[in-house]
Amino acid sequence: MTNYVRPKQIPNRIGYLKMVAERSGEKTTGKAKIESLLLAVLSQSGPSTYVECDFGPSGIWVMATDENSLPLPGSDNFFTDEDLEGYRSSLVGFNFKQKLLIEPQKVDAFMAALPATPVIIRSVSFRPYYIAASIFAVCGLVVLQSMHVLHERNLAHLRDEARRNLLLEQQKAQAATHEGPSAGEWVKICMHNAYALPPFKDGWTLNNWECAGRTLSALWVRTGGTLADAPVGLMLNNGNSVRSHYPLLPYEKIHGAPSDATGDAKTFIALVQRSEANLSVKTADLAHDDHSKAQSAYMITFPWQGDPREIPWDFFRDISVERLGREINADAHGALQNTDYQIHVAIKDASAAAVSTESGGH
C-alpha cells in the first residue's frame, strides 16, 4: 500500500490503497484530493441501505450499509454480472430498508445530484516527517546546549512534575478501565465485531463465531480457496479449516453495569421461558480475582431466535454473559442459513446456594 485515506464522514476508519500511475510520465505527489463516490452516496443514505449503480462496461458499483449507516465489507467495489451474484448471496440475512438500482441511462442524473465529497489521499512515506524531525532535533539540541546551565534546576523540577503527572494519569486510567462493560454493552460489542467479519473471503466461508470474555473466535471453512489465502489463525482439519481470534473492541463509550438494576435470576429465567426456549439451568460457585469468598450463581444456557440485543440485559442485577455465539451454514448455492444464537449466562444469586445444597443432598 502506498497511500491512505481518513474520511471525516466515517470516524475511526482508515483506508489503505495503492496508487497506480496511468501514464508512464505521470508523477504522484505526497497529497492528492479527489472525489469519493462512496462518501457521496453514503451522505444521502440511511441505515440498512443497498445501492447498485450500473456503469455499463466498467461494471456495477455496489454499496451496502448496516444498521449504524456504516458500509458493509465489499462496499465501494465494481462487480461483473457473474461476481455480483456471489456478493449478493453473502448479504443474505441483512434486512435492507431501502434498495436503489441505478440503470445505465440514469447514471449521469444520479451522479449530478450527489454532493461534493472530496477526500485527501496522503502518502504513507515518512520521508517528509524524517526531514522535519531532523531539523527540529538539531535546533532543539542547539537551544538545549546553550541554555543547559541556566535551566538545569528548572528542567529537573519539570521532570519531577511530569513524572508525578504521569503516575496520576496512569492511576486515573487504571481506575477508569477497571469497570468493564455491562451485560447489555458486552452483547452489543460482541455482535458489532462479529458482524464486521465478512461471510466469504478468498474462498473461505465463515462457519461459526463465538464471543467469550474479551475475545471473538471465528471458524473458517475452505470452500474453494487454499491455505495461502486463509485468514490468519490456527490451522485445523488437515488445512481445511482455520480458527481465528480477534479482540473485542468497544465502538462507543462504556458506562458499566447500572446501579439501579432490580431483576433477579428467577425473573430472567421467566423471561427466557416465555420465549419457549429450551434452557438449561445449573448452579456454580464463582470465584473472585481478589481471592474473596466465592459467590453462588445460576449458570443458564439457552438458544435465542431473535436479536440478543433486544433482551433487557441491564434490567437484571449481577448478570454477566459468559459466551455468545452463532453457527452459520451455507447451502449448495452459497446462500447463508443462520441458526439460533447460543447464549451462556451467569447470574449471582443467594438462592443458588440453597438449590446447590439441595441437589447435593439428593
Secondary structure, DSSP 8 states (H G I E B T S, - for coil): --EEE--TTSTT--EEE----SSTT----SEEEEE-HHHHHHHT--SSEEEEEE-GGG-EEEEEB-TTS-B-TT-SEEE-HHHHHHHHHHTTT---SEEEEE-GGGHHHHHHTS---EEEEEE---HHHHHHHHHHHHHHHHHHHHTTTTTHHHHHHHHHHHHHHHHHHHHHHHHHHHS---HHHHHHHHHHHHTTS-SEETTEEEEEEEEETTEEEEEEEESS--GGGS-SSEEEGGGTEEEEEEE---SS----S-TT--B-HHHHHHHHHHTT---EEEEEEE--TT----EEEEEEEEEESS-GGGS-GGGBTTEEEEEEEEEEEE-TTS-EEEEEEEEEEEEE-THHHHHHHHHHH-
